[in-house]
Structure formats: C-alpha cells, structure tokens
Amino acid sequence: MTTTLAVVALGSNLGDREATLGSAVAALDALPESSIRAVSSWHGTVAVTLDGPDPGKPAYLNGVALLDTRLDAFQLLDGLRAIEQLHGRERHERWGDRTLDLDLIAFGELEIDSDQLQVPHPRAHERDFVLAPWLEVQPDARLAGRGAVAELLAALPPTPADEEPPA
C-alpha cells in the first residue's frame, strides 16, 4: 500500500486555541499508518461567518499539517471527525465558532465529490488562512484542478487585518 500526502487545515477560535491545535497535531500523528511530515506556524485570523468577516467574533488560529498516510481518504476523514469530537467540537451552525476544525484540503492528486467528502476542498483556493500556511510548509504546493498554491494566494484580494481583535 502506498503512502499519500494529505493536507489538513486546522483551526480553533474557542478555549485555549494553541493548546487545542497542538493536541490535534499530536492526535493526527497518532492516527494509524500516518505520520506528520510538517506543521505550519499558527496564523491569527478574523472569524469568517456566512455573512463575511466578523471582527466581533473570537479570532481564529489557523494552520496546516502535511500528513503522510496509508489510510484512504474516507478513513482519514473519519479520523479527523473523531479528533474533532475528542476536542469538544459541536456542529450546531455552519461556519460557527468551534473548539477545533479539521478540514481535509487535499489528498494527493485525488479528486472526490461525494456527499461525505469533497477533495480538493471546494473553497480552499479562496482562503488565505489555508493557502498561506500551506505555502509555508510546502513552497511548491499545487491544488489539484486549481494550480500552484503560491499563485492562488497571490490572486486573492486583501483581507481584513490578521490580528486579534481588541480585548
């Protein structure tokens, strides 16, 4: 069985975000037949809601982990959901506040469009909080069907200041 490089985006805007993200990385590394290749630094970002950026919401810490895995994409998705649940993730509203969000951004060059899983992630090319940390750990990264991550990031419009809102 071959190893596939998976790109996992991590985000948190509730609780001790940095501790939660560190624990999630350790849990990713502990998944069966999987190991962390690289983890980006954490990037502070304004919360994005269905209505757009909302500086009144708790700010996010976001990053990307590169994971070498022998799991298939659906097994990995199940593992990501289990890690989210272990960290108190509740799914009450779309794009709501969360203790932990793990998104499978890419799974090698595989393209899947099912009710359970879409890879590459359908909005990854629009999200600087995914592209910037990914580029940090994989400068030659490419998003299947979209192109070079560096070019995708450069094409994005400016975003609100990526900093913590005032306390």
N, C-alpha and C positions, 0 to 999 in steps of 0.2 A: 504494500500500500504506500502510495506516495504522500509526501508532505505538501500541504498547501499553505500559502501565506495569506492569512486573514487580517484585515484591517478593522479594528474595533474602536469606535469612538466612545469615550467615557464622559459623562457629565454629572454634576451634582450642584443643587442650589439650596439644599436644606441640611441643617445639622453641621457637624464637623466635616466639611466638604473634603478637605485634604486627606483626613484620616480615612474617610469612606472610599475615596479614589485609590488610596494606597492599598487598602484592604481588597478592593475589587481587582487590582492588578495582581495581587498575590493569589486570589481565587482563580483568575484567568490562567496563571502559570501552573496552578494545581489541577486544571482540567485534564482528564485522561488523554494521553497521547498528544499533549500540547505543551508548548513552552514559549515564553515571551522572548521575542527577538530584540525589541526596543520599545521604549516608552518615551513619549514627548514630555516636555515640561508642561505644567498646568497653565492654562490661559484663562484669565478672568474676562467674562463677557456679560453683557447686559442680557437679561432674560428676554426670550422671544416668545410671544404668545400668538394666538390665531389672528390678533389684530396688529401684530408687528412688535418691534422692540418696546419693552416696558421697563424703564429705569426704576419704577416704583416697586417692582418685584425683587425678591432676593437675587443677587447676581450669581452667575454660574462660574464654576471652574470646569474647564473642558480640556481634554487631551485625547491622544490617540495611542493605542498599543498595537504593535505588529506581533502577531501570534503565528508561530509555525504549528500546524495541527494535522493530524491524520483523521480527525473527525470529519464527517461530511457536513455540509452547510446546515442541514436541519438539526443534526446532533449538536453542533456548536450553538445554534440559536437556542435550543433547549437549555444548554449550559449557561448561556448569557441570562436567560429568564430566571433560572434558579439562583444565580448570583445576585440579580436584582432583588429577588424576594428575600434572600438572606439579609439584605441591607435595608429592608423595610419599604421597598418600592410598592406603591399603591397606584393603580391605574383608574383614577376617577374622571379625569378630564384630559382631552387631547392637548398636548403641549403645556400641561400644568406643572406646578412645582414638583420636585422629586428629590428623594434622597440619593437615588442613583439611576442613571440612564445608560444602558449599554446598547449601542447600535452596531450591527454588522454592516460595515460600509462596503467592503469588497471581500471576495473570496476567490483569490487567484484571478483568473480571467473569466470565471464562470458568470453566466447571466441566468438568473432565476426570476420568474414573475409568477408567483403563486399567492393564494390568499394568506398563507403563513409567512412568506418571506419574499422580499424583493432585493436582489443584489445585481449590480451595484445599487446601493441605497439611492432611491429616486430623487432625493434632494441634496445629496452630498455635494454636487457641483455648485450649489448655491450658497453653501455655508462656509464662511471663512473660519468659523470655530472648529470645523473638521479639516479643511484644507491646509490651514497654516500649521497646526501641529503635525499633520501627516507629512507635509513637506519637510518639517524639521527632522523627522526620523528616517525619511526616505526621499532624498532630494530628486531622484529620477522617477518618482511615483507616477503612475498612469491610472486613470479611472476608466475602466472598460467602457467603450462606447462614447466617451467624452473627451479623452485626450490627456495631455500632461497636466498634472496637478498644479505645477507652477504657473502654467498658462491660464488655467481655470481660476486660480486665486487672483492673478493679476487682472483678470477681466471683471472681477466683482466690483460693484460700486462701493464707495466708502461706507463704513458702518459707524454707528454711534460709538463714542469713546469706550474702549475696552478697559474699563476700570470699575472698581467698586463704587456703588452709589454712596453718598454721604450718609453717615450713621445718624 
